């Protein structure tokens, strides 16, 4: 019988991916970084997703969730639960958007300070890889995420504007 590496899992369906996103969120202690095209396929707008995020953010006053998106219209127009979470935890959540001319970046990923990384090589496909305590992948994603943060701009405000 073949041996399985429990620190590495290949995911093939969107449901598996969404379950893994929530697993990464639930296991975070202080930091959670996410890069995604628009958050529509992460499952974070679901009741389970928001519950996991709220639990993470309530776990420590130092908890921080940073998001970089290619397109923020879904978050700003339809993600009501996540918008409410941003209002409740405005000190701990940062939502950013890349400039439209930013090349490449077809991937999507989320990682936390516990060493858990979820990586989709191409965001248009469900296939993803969940790694537990793989420091080299974590360092690589952290470096790429820092580069994305540097070229992106805050795109979501905790306050509603208008008349």
N, C-alpha and C positions, 0 to 999 in steps of 0.2 A: 504494500500500500504506500502511495507517495506521501511524503511529508509536506505539510502546508506551513508556510510562513505566516503566522498570525499577525505579524507586523506589516504585512503587505496584502492588500485585497484589490482585485480587479472587479470593477462594477460595470455592468452592461446596460442597465435600464435607468430611465429617468427616476423611477420610484426609488431604486437603490441609491442613486446620487442624492436625492432629496433627503432620504433617511440618513445618509452619511454626513450631509451638511449639518443637520441637527445634532448628530453625534459629535462633530467637531465643535460646535457651539457649546454643547452641554459639558464638554470636557475642558473648556477654556477656564483659566483662572483669572488672569489679568489682561491679556491682550488677545484680540481676535482681528485678523486682517482678511479682507475678502476683495478679490478682483473678479468682476463679472460683466458681461455685456450690459445687462439691465435688471437683474434680480428676478426676472419672471420665472425662471426654472429652478430656483434654489429651494423653494418651499418655505422660505422664511416669512412670507406674508400669511401663511397658514396659522391656525391657533397654536399648533405644536411648535412652529418656528418662533413665533413671538413669545411663547411661554419659555422656550429655551433661552432666547436672547434676554428676556427679563430676568430669568434666574441667574444668568451670567453677570448681568449688570448690577444686580442686587448683591452678588457674592462678595464684592469688595468696592470700596469707594474709589479705588485706583483702577478699576476695570475700564478698558477702552475698546471700542469697536470702530475700526476704520474701514471704509468702503471706497473703492474706486470703480466707477462705472464708465462704460463707453457711452451710454445713453441713459439719461436720468428721467425721461418723461414718464415711464411706468411708476417709478418711485414718487415723483411729484404729483401725478394725476390720479393714480389708482391704488397705490399701496397704503391704504388708510391705516391699517394696524401698525405698519412700520413708521408712518408719519406720527402717529400717536406716541409710539415708543420714543421717537426722536424728541418730541415735546417733553416727555417725562424725563428723559435722560440726556438732555441737550449738552450737558457737561462731559458726557462720556461717548458720544457718537459723532462721527465725522463722515459725511457723505460727499464724495468728490466726483467730478466728471472729467474725463480726458478731452482735450480739444479734438474737434472733428477731424482734423488733418493728421492726427497721430497714426503712424503706420503700424501694421502688424497687429500683435496682441489678440490673436484668435483664441487663445487659451482662456481658461477660467480656473480660479483656485481659491481656497480658503485654508488658513492655517492658524494655529493658536500657540500659546506659550507652553503648552503641555507637550509639544513636539508632534502633534497630529496634523497631517497635511492631506488635503483632498485636492487632486489635480485633474483637470480635464484638458487634454492636449488641444482639443478643438471644441469650442463651446457649442457648435452646431450639432455635435454628436453626443449621445448619452454616455459613451465610454469614459470612465474615470478611474483613478487609482487612489486608494486610501492607504496612507503609510503611517505607521505608528512609530514614533521615535526614530525617524530617519533624519539625522542632523544635517547631512549634506544637502538633501532636497530642501529642508527647512531654510538653510542659509541661502541657497539659490533663490528660493521664492521671496525671502525677506529682502534680498538685494534688488530683485526685479520690482517688488512692490514699492520700495523706497524710491526707485527711479520714476515709477508711475505717479506717486504722490507728489514728487517734485515738479512734474509737468502738468498736473491737474489742478482744478480749481474747485472750491467748495460750491456745491450746487443745490443744497437743500438747507432750508432754514427752519428752526423750531417754531418760529412765529408765523402766523398767517398774515399776509399783507392784503390790502384791498380796502374798499370802502365799507 
